[in-house]
Amino acid sequence: MWALNAGLALWTAAEWWVVVAVYLSVVNSGERPPAWRTLLPVVGPLLVVELMIGASQMATGSTLTNGLLLRWGQDFRVGDPGASYLLNAVGRPLLRAYGTTEHPNHLAGFAGVLALILLGVWLAGPESRAGRWQAGGGLALSVLLLGITFSRGGWIAFGLAAVYVLICGLREGRGRVVAAVGLMTATASLFFFGFGPWIAQRIAPSEAAWVEIKSLQDRALVAEGAWELFRAQPALGVGLGNYMQGAVEHLSGRVKAPVHNLMAMALGELGLMGGVLVVGLYARVIWLAWRARADPAAAVGVALALGLLVANAFDLYAWGLAPGRLLLGLLCGLCASDAAGVDSKPT
């Protein structure tokens, strides 16, 4: 077997088969658009819990719960090695919201999913006043939760997916779309008003924000390492789950973390075959997005998968972490189920 660690490769392959099983179970569940509504019962409680924990973490400068929940041994605080925090132009620190996840970027992925689901509920037009308040309030809170992760990739992914959903939602009426845009814009404006100095450094860091500059330099280093790893094993890669072992063997330990890009991870672990698989995955979701464009409800299911794939152009959890892979299988299943249901509707 070509993998550097055959046992690790087989274990990772088994996890991917579970992902395939999740995908097929959702696609064949018999649900009709919108299949994503099956996630609604957990959306509200999850949103409230994650937002409360995330806000508390930012206020106290500590990850609070995660040392116990994730068995870290101790919680991260601002300034600790490995902690993800920001500095404004005068050097004042701010811990990014972790929620109950291992990293703020992971929380951003889940926050984006929640926001897109609630955007779909809003555009569907709840009939009762209570339903409208719940959908609108949930949408605003989920956008705020996404904001306090300070994940640039998460912001870009949600923005693109939301634009797709809103364009498709014009078929249901311009009023709902305009109201959704206004609500999200107002929420984003309040977030910018409260955290503008840190947002500015996140986008265009000055010398005072040395933490951000180092983060960008580290990303450039791991991206360069990913290309070198691919060139070392271009045909078959180093094997599933063997990315870091390959980095140790071929890069002399210069790279300490996996590359934050789905395509680069796939190329490193599976070589050209991995690149073909990822291109096929993106092409499939884009094709389903085209099919679902005429059905606003189905478009939400497609946007969930689309947003996750865009986010993982800047992160690694859909390939490198088991929970992220399961999320990928679930959302791609919802995407395919909703798009397939469009053709079954009477014309």
C-alpha positions as CSV (number, residue, x, y, z in Angstrom):
1,M,0.0,0.0,0.0
2,W,1.4,3.4,-1.0
3,A,0.2,5.3,2.2
4,L,2.9,6.2,4.7
5,N,0.7,4.8,7.5
6,A,-1.6,2.1,6.1
7,G,-3.6,1.8,9.3
8,L,-4.3,5.5,9.5
9,A,-5.3,5.5,5.8
10,L,-7.7,2.6,6.3
11,W,-9.3,4.2,9.3
12,T,-9.8,7.5,7.5
13,A,-11.2,5.6,4.5
14,A,-13.7,3.9,6.8
15,E,-14.8,7.3,8.1
16,W,-15.3,8.5,4.6
17,W,-17.6,5.5,4.0
18,V,-19.7,6.7,6.9
19,V,-19.9,10.0,5.2
20,V,-21.1,8.3,2.0
21,A,-23.6,6.4,4.1
22,V,-24.9,9.6,5.6
23,Y,-25.2,11.2,2.1
24,L,-27.1,8.2,0.6
25,S,-29.4,8.0,3.6
26,V,-30.4,11.6,3.2
27,V,-30.8,11.4,-0.6
28,N,-32.9,8.2,-0.3
29,S,-35.0,9.3,2.7
30,G,-38.0,10.2,0.6
31,E,-38.0,13.8,1.7
32,R,-39.2,16.4,-0.7
33,P,-38.1,20.0,-0.8
34,P,-37.2,21.6,1.5
35,A,-35.4,18.6,3.1
36,W,-33.3,21.1,5.1
37,R,-36.3,21.8,7.3
38,T,-35.6,18.5,9.1
39,L,-32.8,20.4,10.8
40,L,-35.1,23.1,12.2
41,P,-35.9,21.5,15.6
42,V,-32.3,21.8,16.7
43,V,-31.5,25.2,15.2
44,G,-33.1,27.5,17.8
45,P,-31.6,25.9,20.9
46,L,-28.2,25.4,19.3
47,L,-28.1,29.0,18.2
48,V,-28.9,30.3,21.7
49,V,-26.4,28.1,23.4
50,E,-23.5,28.9,21.0
51,L,-24.2,32.6,21.0
52,M,-24.3,32.8,24.8
53,I,-21.1,30.8,25.2
54,G,-19.3,32.7,22.4
55,A,-20.3,36.1,23.8
56,S,-19.1,35.0,27.3
57,Q,-15.8,33.8,25.9
58,M,-15.2,37.2,24.2
59,A,-16.1,39.1,27.4
60,T,-13.9,37.0,29.7
61,G,-11.0,36.4,27.3
62,S,-11.2,32.7,28.0
63,T,-12.6,29.6,26.2
64,L,-14.4,28.9,29.5
65,T,-16.1,25.5,28.7
66,N,-13.9,24.0,26.1
67,G,-11.1,22.8,28.3
68,L,-13.7,20.4,29.9
69,L,-15.9,19.7,26.9
70,L,-13.1,19.0,24.5
71,R,-10.6,17.6,27.1
72,W,-8.0,20.1,26.4
73,G,-6.8,20.0,30.0
74,Q,-7.1,23.7,30.4
75,D,-8.8,26.6,28.7
76,F,-7.2,29.0,26.3
77,R,-6.8,32.7,27.4
78,V,-5.8,35.7,25.4
79,G,-2.1,35.6,24.8
80,D,-1.7,31.8,25.3
81,P,0.1,29.9,22.6
82,G,-2.5,28.4,20.3
83,A,-5.3,30.8,21.3
84,S,-7.1,32.5,18.5
85,Y,-7.4,36.2,19.2
86,L,-7.2,39.6,17.5
87,L,-5.4,42.9,18.2
88,N,-6.7,46.3,17.2
89,A,-4.5,49.2,16.1
90,V,-3.4,50.1,19.6
91,G,-2.7,46.5,20.6
92,R,-5.9,45.8,22.6
93,P,-6.7,42.0,22.4
94,L,-10.0,40.3,21.8
95,L,-10.6,36.6,21.9
96,R,-12.5,35.2,19.0
97,A,-15.7,33.2,19.8
98,Y,-15.1,29.5,20.0
99,G,-18.5,28.4,21.1
100,T,-18.3,24.7,21.9
101,T,-16.0,23.9,18.9
102,E,-12.3,23.5,18.7
103,H,-11.7,26.7,16.7
104,P,-13.6,29.9,15.8
105,N,-13.5,28.9,12.1
106,H,-15.3,25.7,12.9
107,L,-18.0,27.7,14.8
108,A,-18.3,29.9,11.7
109,G,-19.1,26.9,9.6
110,F,-22.0,25.9,11.9
111,A,-23.1,29.5,12.3
112,G,-23.3,29.9,8.5
113,V,-25.4,26.8,8.3
114,L,-27.8,28.1,10.9
115,A,-28.0,31.5,9.2
116,L,-28.9,30.0,5.8
117,I,-31.6,27.8,7.3
118,L,-33.2,30.8,9.1
119,L,-32.9,32.9,5.9
120,G,-34.8,30.2,4.2
121,V,-37.5,30.2,6.9
122,W,-37.7,34.0,6.6
123,L,-38.1,33.9,2.8
124,A,-40.8,31.2,3.1
125,G,-42.9,33.8,4.9
126,P,-44.2,32.5,8.2
127,E,-47.9,33.3,8.5
128,S,-48.1,34.1,12.2
129,R,-46.6,37.2,13.8
130,A,-44.8,34.9,16.3
131,G,-43.3,32.9,13.4
132,R,-42.0,36.1,11.7
133,W,-40.5,37.3,14.9
134,Q,-38.8,34.0,15.5
135,A,-37.5,33.8,12.0
136,G,-36.3,37.4,11.9
137,G,-34.7,37.2,15.4
138,G,-33.1,33.9,14.7
139,L,-31.6,35.3,11.4
140,A,-30.2,38.4,13.1
141,L,-28.7,36.3,16.0
142,S,-27.1,33.8,13.6
143,V,-25.5,36.5,11.5
144,L,-24.2,38.0,14.8
145,L,-22.8,34.6,15.8
146,L,-21.1,34.3,12.5
147,G,-19.7,37.8,13.0
148,I,-18.1,37.2,16.4
149,T,-16.1,34.2,15.0
150,F,-14.2,36.8,12.9
151,S,-13.8,34.1,10.2
152,R,-13.0,35.8,6.9
153,G,-13.7,32.5,5.1
154,G,-17.0,32.1,6.9
155,W,-18.0,35.6,6.0
156,I,-17.2,35.1,2.3
157,A,-18.9,31.7,2.2
158,F,-22.1,32.9,3.8
159,G,-22.2,36.0,1.7
160,L,-22.0,34.1,-1.6
161,A,-24.5,31.5,-0.5
162,A,-26.9,34.1,0.8
163,V,-26.7,36.1,-2.4
164,Y,-27.7,32.9,-4.3
165,V,-30.6,32.2,-2.0
166,L,-31.8,35.8,-2.2
167,I,-31.7,35.9,-6.0
168,C,-33.7,32.6,-6.1
169,G,-36.0,34.1,-3.4
170,L,-37.1,36.9,-5.7
171,R,-39.6,34.4,-7.2
172,E,-41.5,34.5,-3.9
173,G,-41.7,38.2,-3.7
174,R,-39.3,41.2,-3.6
175,G,-40.6,42.4,-0.2
176,R,-39.3,39.4,1.7
177,V,-35.9,39.6,0.0
178,V,-35.6,43.4,0.7
179,A,-36.6,42.8,4.3
180,A,-34.0,40.0,4.7
181,V,-31.3,42.2,3.2
182,G,-32.3,45.1,5.5
183,L,-32.3,42.9,8.6
184,M,-28.9,41.3,7.8
185,T,-27.4,44.7,6.9
186,A,-28.6,46.2,10.1
187,T,-27.2,43.4,12.1
188,A,-23.8,43.6,10.3
189,S,-23.8,47.4,10.9
190,L,-24.3,46.9,14.6
191,F,-21.5,44.4,14.7
192,F,-19.2,46.7,12.8
193,F,-20.1,49.6,15.1
194,G,-19.1,47.5,18.2
195,F,-16.0,45.7,16.8
196,G,-14.9,47.9,13.9
197,P,-11.2,48.4,15.1
198,W,-10.7,44.6,15.2
199,I,-12.6,44.0,11.9
200,A,-10.3,46.6,10.2
201,Q,-7.2,44.8,11.4
202,R,-8.6,41.4,10.4
203,I,-9.1,42.7,6.8
204,A,-6.0,44.9,6.5
205,P,-3.6,44.4,9.4
206,S,-1.2,47.1,10.5
207,E,2.1,46.5,12.2
208,A,0.4,46.8,15.6
209,A,-1.7,43.7,14.8
210,W,1.3,41.4,14.7
211,V,-0.9,38.4,15.6
212,E,-2.8,38.8,12.3
213,I,0.4,39.3,10.3
214,K,1.9,36.1,11.8
215,S,-1.3,34.2,10.9
216,L,-1.1,35.3,7.3
217,Q,2.6,34.4,7.2
218,D,1.8,30.9,8.7
219,R,-0.9,30.3,6.1
220,A,1.5,31.2,3.3
221,L,4.1,28.8,4.7
222,V,1.6,25.9,4.9
223,A,0.3,26.6,1.4
224,E,3.9,26.5,0.1
225,G,4.4,23.3,1.9
226,A,1.3,21.8,0.4
227,W,2.5,22.4,-3.1
228,E,5.9,20.8,-2.2
229,L,4.2,17.8,-0.7
230,F,2.1,17.4,-3.9
231,R,5.2,17.6,-6.1
232,A,6.9,14.9,-3.9
233,Q,4.0,12.4,-4.5
234,P,1.9,13.8,-7.4
235,A,0.4,10.5,-8.7
236,L,-1.0,8.9,-5.5
237,G,-0.3,11.3,-2.7
238,V,0.8,10.3,0.8
239,G,-2.4,8.5,1.7
240,L,-5.7,9.3,3.3
241,G,-5.2,10.9,6.7
242,N,-1.4,11.0,6.2
243,Y,-1.0,14.7,5.4
244,M,1.0,15.6,8.5
245,Q,3.1,12.4,8.4
246,G,3.9,13.3,4.8
247,A,4.9,16.8,5.9
248,V,7.3,15.4,8.5
249,E,8.9,13.0,6.0
250,H,9.0,15.3,2.9
251,L,9.2,18.8,4.4
252,S,11.6,18.0,7.3
253,G,9.1,19.2,9.8
254,R,9.0,22.8,8.5
255,V,5.2,22.8,8.3
256,K,3.4,22.4,11.7
257,A,-0.2,22.4,10.5
258,P,-2.3,21.1,7.6
259,V,-3.0,23.5,4.7
260,H,-6.3,25.4,5.0
261,N,-7.7,24.5,1.6
262,L,-9.8,21.5,0.6
263,M,-8.2,21.1,-2.9
264,A,-4.7,21.3,-1.5
265,M,-5.4,18.7,1.2
266,A,-6.9,16.3,-1.3
267,L,-4.0,16.7,-3.7
268,G,-1.5,16.1,-0.9
269,E,-3.2,13.0,0.4
270,L,-4.5,11.4,-2.8
271,G,-2.5,13.1,-5.5
272,L,-4.2,13.9,-8.9
273,M,-7.1,11.6,-8.0
274,G,-7.9,13.7,-5.0
275,G,-7.9,16.9,-7.2
276,V,-10.3,15.2,-9.6
277,L,-12.6,14.2,-6.8
278,V,-12.8,17.7,-5.3
279,V,-13.3,19.3,-8.8
280,G,-16.1,16.8,-9.4
281,L,-17.7,17.6,-6.0
282,Y,-17.6,21.4,-6.7
283,A,-19.0,20.8,-10.2
284,R,-21.8,18.6,-8.9
285,V,-22.9,21.2,-6.4
286,I,-22.8,24.0,-9.0
287,W,-24.9,22.0,-11.3
288,L,-27.4,21.3,-8.6
289,A,-27.5,25.0,-7.8
290,W,-28.4,25.7,-11.4
291,R,-31.2,23.0,-11.3
292,A,-32.6,24.4,-8.1
293,R,-32.6,28.1,-9.1
294,A,-36.3,28.1,-9.9
295,D,-37.3,26.8,-6.5
296,P,-36.4,29.1,-3.6
297,A,-37.0,26.4,-0.9
298,A,-34.8,23.9,-2.7
299,A,-32.2,26.6,-3.3
300,V,-31.6,26.8,0.5
301,G,-30.6,23.2,0.6
302,V,-28.2,23.7,-2.2
303,A,-26.8,26.9,-0.7
304,L,-25.9,24.9,2.5
305,A,-23.5,22.7,0.6
306,L,-22.3,25.5,-1.6
307,G,-21.4,27.6,1.5
308,L,-19.6,24.8,3.2
309,L,-17.5,24.1,0.1
310,V,-16.6,27.8,-0.3
311,A,-15.7,28.1,3.4
312,N,-13.3,25.1,3.0
313,A,-11.4,27.0,0.3
314,F,-10.0,28.8,3.4
315,D,-10.2,26.0,6.0
316,L,-9.7,22.3,6.5
317,Y,-12.5,20.8,8.6
318,A,-14.6,19.3,5.7
319,W,-11.6,17.1,4.8
320,G,-9.3,17.0,7.9
321,L,-11.8,16.6,10.8
322,A,-14.3,13.7,11.2
323,P,-17.2,15.9,12.4
324,G,-16.6,18.2,9.4
325,R,-16.7,15.3,7.0
326,L,-20.1,14.2,8.5
327,L,-21.4,17.7,8.1
328,L,-20.3,17.6,4.4
329,G,-22.1,14.4,3.8
330,L,-25.2,15.6,5.5
331,L,-25.4,18.9,3.6
332,C,-24.5,17.4,0.3
333,G,-27.3,14.9,0.8
334,L,-29.8,17.7,1.6
335,C,-28.5,19.6,-1.5
336,A,-29.0,16.6,-3.8
337,S,-32.4,15.7,-2.2
338,D,-33.8,19.2,-2.6
339,A,-32.5,19.6,-6.2
340,A,-33.9,16.2,-7.2
341,G,-37.3,17.2,-5.7
342,V,-37.5,20.2,-8.0
343,D,-38.0,17.8,-11.0
344,S,-40.7,15.9,-9.2
345,K,-42.9,18.9,-8.7
346,P,-45.9,19.3,-11.1
347,T,-45.4,22.1,-13.6
